[in-house]
């Protein structure tokens, strides 16, 4: 079996980058099929998007090639009595839409790539919202058109806009945001009635039945809830549940550690630990009610198979972790 070389794949990625500029919904089914056909396609497309400015010369050449092909086609049609328009010896080609529209689409490309990889993506239509949903045990990375990146943990639903990569909504679960700062257009994340506004940062947000948790790894964010406005700097954490706000501090290096394959805790209730393991590994865990508020401090490495992880968790938390028909059971 022969495989296309790297240059061919890059050329295809550039071609898709140009084609999606036309904002043609019909192209998306074909684009999704192209992404699914080879795991290298998504990486190539993201590279084209991320290096858009550097690739301007190549894109310009591709556009010229496209125009040249159109001229040849029109000339052939003219020779055959076709309807190609000719004025003073020059074939007229309608100008393309402004290239700035291209920036509206790479964020969508990332979500389509996720669909090909197993994440459900729900799209309402051009200019509307779309959702990226991960199952428990599944993580996904999304590159936005403005240069920002979002890492979704398992069991998460994130809503984005096709037309505005600076607005997002976390409906459930956990995500880490590495935001490209733009003082004129701050990135805004909505979680229920609450908002987290970027002040140039990397931050982690979790939404669960226990409430909202915001942790800042780099830079700063502004937390808003009605008349409340709080600035959180690197290392600051905030838990919001109902009218109760709890501020704390932790090493910035511990924030979002799940993206690096580990969970880091300091006096965290086991019910929170169990929820994090379920989110990260997709393991349904039944926790004894007498253990839910027991505190845990330590680091849980998420590598290895489920059996190895079960033994590791059992030793770390000092409780019995048994396999059940559909997951684990944790008792004294």
C-alpha positions in Angstrom: 0.0 0.0 0.0 1.3 3.5 -0.9 0.7 6.5 1.3 0.7 10.2 0.2 3.9 12.0 1.2 4.0 14.9 3.6 4.0 17.5 0.8 0.9 16.1 -0.8 -1.0 16.1 2.5 0.1 19.7 3.1 -1.1 20.7 -0.4 -4.5 19.1 0.3 -4.7 20.9 3.7 -4.0 24.3 2.0 -6.6 23.5 -0.6 -9.2 22.8 2.1 -8.1 26.0 3.9 -9.0 27.9 0.7 -12.2 26.0 -0.1 -13.7 26.5 3.4 -13.1 30.2 2.8 -16.3 30.1 0.7 -18.4 29.2 3.8 -20.2 26.5 1.9 -21.9 24.1 4.3 -22.0 21.4 1.6 -18.2 21.2 1.8 -18.2 20.1 5.4 -19.3 16.6 4.9 -16.5 16.1 2.4 -14.0 17.8 4.7 -15.0 15.5 7.6 -14.5 12.5 5.3 -11.1 13.8 4.4 -10.1 14.3 8.0 -11.3 10.8 8.9 -9.4 9.1 6.0 -6.0 9.6 7.5 -4.9 10.7 11.0 -2.3 12.9 9.5 -4.9 15.1 7.8 -6.1 16.8 11.0 -2.5 17.6 12.1 -1.7 19.0 8.6 -4.8 21.2 8.6 -4.1 22.5 12.1 -0.5 23.3 11.0 -1.8 25.2 8.0 -4.2 27.1 10.3 -1.7 27.8 13.0 0.9 29.0 10.5 -1.6 30.9 8.4 0.5 34.1 8.2 3.7 32.3 7.5 1.9 30.3 4.7 0.5 33.4 3.1 3.0 33.1 0.1 2.0 29.5 -0.4 -1.7 30.3 -0.2 -1.2 33.2 -2.6 0.4 30.8 -5.1 -2.4 28.3 -4.6 -4.9 31.1 -5.3 -2.9 32.1 -8.5 -3.0 28.4 -9.6 -6.7 28.4 -9.0 -7.1 31.5 -11.1 -4.8 30.1 -13.8 -7.0 27.0 -14.0 -10.1 29.1 -14.3 -8.5 31.1 -17.2 -7.5 27.9 -19.0 -11.0 26.5 -18.5 -12.7 29.7 -19.8 -10.3 29.8 -22.7 -11.2 26.2 -23.6 -14.9 27.0 -23.3 -14.5 30.0 -25.5 -12.8 27.9 -28.2 -15.7 25.6 -28.1 -18.3 28.4 -28.3 -18.9 28.6 -24.6 -20.1 31.5 -22.6 -16.8 32.7 -21.2 -16.8 36.5 -20.9 -14.0 38.3 -22.6 -13.3 42.1 -22.4 -10.4 43.7 -24.3 -8.6 40.4 -24.5 -8.8 39.7 -20.7 -11.0 37.1 -19.2 -13.0 38.4 -16.2 -13.0 36.5 -13.0 -15.3 37.6 -10.2 -13.3 38.6 -7.1 -13.2 36.2 -4.1 -14.8 37.1 -0.8 -12.6 38.9 1.7 -9.9 36.6 3.0 -10.7 37.7 6.6 -13.7 35.2 6.5 -11.2 32.4 6.5 -10.6 33.1 10.2 -14.2 32.1 11.0 -13.7 28.5 9.9 -10.6 26.9 11.5 -12.3 26.7 14.8 -15.0 24.6 13.0 -12.3 22.5 11.4 -11.0 21.5 14.8 -14.5 20.4 15.9 -15.1 18.4 12.7 -11.7 16.7 13.3 -13.0 15.8 16.8 -16.1 14.3 15.3 -13.9 12.1 13.1 -12.0 11.0 16.2 -15.1 10.0 18.1 -16.3 13.2 19.7 -19.9 14.2 18.9 -20.2 17.6 17.4 -23.6 19.2 17.0 -23.9 22.1 14.6 -27.0 24.3 14.1 -26.1 26.1 10.9 -23.8 28.9 9.6 -23.4 31.7 12.2 -24.9 29.6 14.9 -23.5 27.7 17.9 -22.0 24.2 17.9 -21.2 21.9 20.8 -18.2 19.6 21.4 -19.1 16.8 23.8 -16.6 14.3 25.3 -17.5 11.0 26.9 -16.1 10.0 30.3 -12.5 8.9 29.8 -12.1 10.9 26.6 -10.1 14.1 26.2 -9.9 16.4 23.2 -7.9 19.5 22.2 -9.5 22.3 20.2 -7.6 25.0 18.3 -9.6 28.2 17.9 -9.3 30.7 15.1 -7.8 33.4 17.3 -4.8 31.2 18.3 -6.4 30.0 21.6 -6.5 26.4 22.6 -8.9 24.5 24.8 -8.3 21.0 26.3 -11.6 19.2 27.2 -11.6 16.6 30.0 -13.9 13.6 29.9 -17.7 14.1 30.5 -17.6 17.6 29.2 -19.8 19.7 27.0 -18.5 23.0 25.5 -20.4 25.3 23.3 -18.6 27.6 20.8 -19.7 30.0 18.1 -18.7 29.6 14.4 -18.5 33.3 13.9 -16.8 34.4 17.2 -14.0 32.3 18.7 -13.8 34.8 21.7 -17.1 33.4 23.3 -17.6 30.0 24.8 -20.0 28.3 27.2 -19.1 25.4 29.5 -22.3 23.5 30.1 -20.8 20.7 32.1 -17.4 19.0 32.9 -13.9 20.5 32.9 -11.7 22.3 30.4 -8.4 24.1 30.4 -8.2 27.3 28.4 -4.9 28.7 26.9 -6.2 32.0 25.7 -4.6 34.4 23.2 -5.0 37.7 24.9 -6.7 40.5 23.0 -7.5 43.6 25.2 -10.0 44.9 22.7 -11.9 41.6 22.6 -11.5 39.7 25.8 -12.3 35.9 25.8 -15.4 35.3 27.8 -16.5 31.9 29.2 -20.1 31.6 30.5 -21.0 28.9 33.1 -24.6 29.2 33.9 -25.2 32.7 35.2 -21.5 33.2 35.9 -18.8 34.5 33.6 -15.0 34.1 33.5 -13.3 36.9 31.5 -9.7 36.5 30.3 -7.1 39.0 31.3 -4.4 37.1 29.4 -4.0 33.7 30.8 -4.1 29.9 31.1 -6.9 28.8 33.4 -8.9 25.7 34.3 -12.6 25.6 34.9 -14.8 22.7 36.3 -18.6 22.7 36.4 -20.3 20.0 38.4 -23.1 19.3 40.9 -20.6 20.7 43.5 -20.6 24.1 41.8 -18.0 26.0 39.8 -14.3 25.9 40.3 -11.9 28.3 38.6 -8.1 27.9 38.8 -5.5 30.2 37.2 -2.2 28.7 36.1 -0.9 31.8 34.2 -1.9 35.5 34.0 -5.3 36.5 35.4 -9.0 36.2 34.9 -12.0 38.1 36.2 -14.8 36.2 37.8 -18.3 37.8 37.4 -21.6 36.8 39.0 -24.2 39.5 39.0 -22.7 42.4 40.9 -19.7 40.4 42.1 -16.4 40.9 40.2 -13.2 39.2 41.5 -9.8 39.2 39.9 -7.9 35.9 40.1 -4.2 35.8 39.5 -1.8 32.9 38.9 -2.2 30.3 41.6 -5.6 31.6 42.8 -8.5 29.2 43.0 -12.2 30.0 43.5 -15.0 27.7 44.3 -18.5 29.0 43.8 -21.6 27.1 45.0 -24.8 29.0 45.3 -24.0 32.2 47.2 -20.9 30.7 48.8 -17.5 31.7 47.4 -14.3 30.1 48.7 -10.9 31.5 47.6 -7.7 29.6 48.0 -4.1 29.3 46.6 -2.2 26.4 45.1 1.0 26.0 43.1 0.3 27.0 39.5 2.1 23.9 38.3 -0.6 21.8 39.9 -3.5 23.5 38.1 -4.8 21.5 35.1 -2.5 18.6 36.0 -5.0 16.2 34.5 -3.8 17.4 31.0 -0.4 15.9 31.9 -1.8 12.5 33.2 -2.1 13.1 36.9 -4.5 14.4 39.6 -3.1 16.6 42.4 -5.0 17.2 45.7 -4.6 19.0 48.9 -7.3 18.2 51.5 -9.8 17.4 48.8 -13.0 15.3 49.7 -13.0 11.8 48.2 -16.2 12.6 46.4 -14.3 15.1 44.4 -11.4 12.7 43.8 -13.9 10.0 42.6 -15.6 12.4 40.2 -12.2 13.3 38.7 -11.2 9.7 38.1 -14.6 9.0 36.5 -14.2 12.0 34.3 -10.6 11.2 33.3 -10.9 7.4 32.9 -14.6 6.7 32.3 -14.8 4.4 35.3 -18.2 4.4 37.2 -17.3 4.5 40.9 -19.7 3.9 43.8 -18.4 5.6 47.0 -19.6 4.7 50.4 -21.5 7.6 52.0 -19.3 7.4 55.1 -16.3 8.1 52.9 -17.6 11.0 50.8 -16.1 13.8 52.9 -12.9 12.0 53.9 -10.0 14.3 52.9 -7.2 13.2 50.5 -3.8 14.9 49.9 -1.5 13.4 47.3 -0.9 12.8 43.6 -2.7 10.1 41.6 -0.9 9.1 38.4 -3.4 8.1 35.7 -1.1 6.0 33.5 -1.5 2.2 33.2 -4.6 0.0 32.8 -7.6 0.2 35.1 -6.4 -2.7 37.2 -3.1 -0.9 38.0 -4.9 2.4 38.6 -7.4 0.6 41.0 -4.5 -0.8 43.1 -2.8 2.6 43.1 -5.9 4.4 44.3 -6.6 1.8 47.0 -3.1 2.2 48.4 -3.2 6.0 48.3 -6.6 6.6 49.9 -6.4 3.9 52.4 -9.8 2.3 51.6 -10.9 -0.9 49.8 -11.4 -0.4 46.1 -13.2 -3.4 44.5 -14.2 -4.2 41.0 -17.9 -4.4 40.3 -19.9 -5.4 37.2 -19.9 -1.9 35.9 -16.9 -0.2 37.6 -15.5 0.2 41.1 -16.9 0.2 44.6 -14.9 2.1 47.4 -15.6 1.1 51.0 -13.8 1.1 54.3 
